[in-house]
Amino acid sequence: MIDFSAMTGEDFAIYMKERPGLFMYIGVGNKEKNINYRLHNNKFNIDEKCLSTASSLFAQLAVGYLCQC
């Protein structure tokens, strides 16, 4: 996990005033494959190898949350 600063606007914090939540960025780039352009760039793409890792992360978060009940 890294601390990531960005000059972007996001209203998610308003939701988190009412309910617990999590906002995260998942890295989808790969400099070795020249897949390193930011969102809203016409060359933006993702390295699809990240999909299994991201899916696993979300599944673990959901199971962890449900097991607390």
C-alpha positions as MATLAB code, in Angstrom:
seq = 'MIDFSAMTGEDFAIYMKERPGLFMYIGVGNKEKNINYRLHNNKFNIDEKCLSTASSLFAQLAVGYLCQC';
ca = [
       0.000    0.000    0.000;
       1.285    3.461   -0.867;
       0.113    6.948   -0.045;
      -1.187    8.434   -3.283;
      -1.872   12.123   -3.775;
      -3.911   13.317   -6.727;
      -5.368   16.642   -7.776;
      -8.812   15.218   -8.465;
     -12.298   15.844   -7.211;
     -14.265   13.121   -5.507;
     -17.472   13.285   -3.469;
     -17.092    9.864   -1.841;
     -16.199   11.485    1.492;
     -19.799   12.696    1.743;
     -20.996    9.075    1.780;
     -18.430    8.190    4.421;
     -19.898   10.802    6.755;
     -23.005    8.604    6.918;
     -21.571    5.086    6.624;
     -18.177    3.419    7.004;
     -16.443    3.036    3.692;
     -13.240    2.533    1.789;
     -11.886    4.339   -1.246;
      -8.843    2.927   -2.978;
      -6.899    3.073   -6.174;
      -5.836   -0.202   -7.740;
      -2.777   -0.042   -9.965;
      -3.559   -1.236  -13.472;
      -0.456   -0.068  -15.315;
       2.633   -1.903  -16.470;
       5.609    0.190  -17.591;
       7.279   -2.842  -19.191;
       4.286   -3.191  -21.543;
       4.016    0.602  -22.052;
       0.676    0.565  -20.237;
       1.218    3.561  -18.001;
      -1.134    6.303  -19.154;
      -3.545    7.940  -16.732;
      -7.317    7.872  -16.916;
      -8.817   10.270  -19.497;
      -5.803    9.831  -21.797;
      -6.712    8.363  -25.186;
      -3.856    5.850  -24.732;
      -5.188    4.652  -21.349;
      -5.312    0.887  -21.038;
      -5.010   -1.670  -18.259;
      -2.810   -4.689  -17.777;
      -5.485   -7.368  -17.466;
      -3.254   -9.386  -15.122;
      -4.418   -7.005  -12.378;
      -8.037   -8.171  -12.696;
      -7.553  -11.406  -10.763;
      -5.709   -9.591   -7.970;
      -8.351   -6.854   -7.775;
     -11.201   -9.393   -7.836;
      -9.554  -11.365   -5.054;
      -9.111   -8.209   -2.989;
     -12.776   -7.246   -3.299;
     -13.894  -10.801   -2.499;
     -11.717  -10.852    0.632;
     -13.087   -7.482    1.729;
     -16.672   -8.683    1.267;
     -16.092  -11.951    3.136;
     -14.275  -10.126    5.932;
     -17.157   -7.695    6.293;
     -19.810  -10.422    6.240;
     -17.956  -12.514    8.834;
     -18.165   -9.625   11.311;
     -21.978   -9.875   11.457;
];
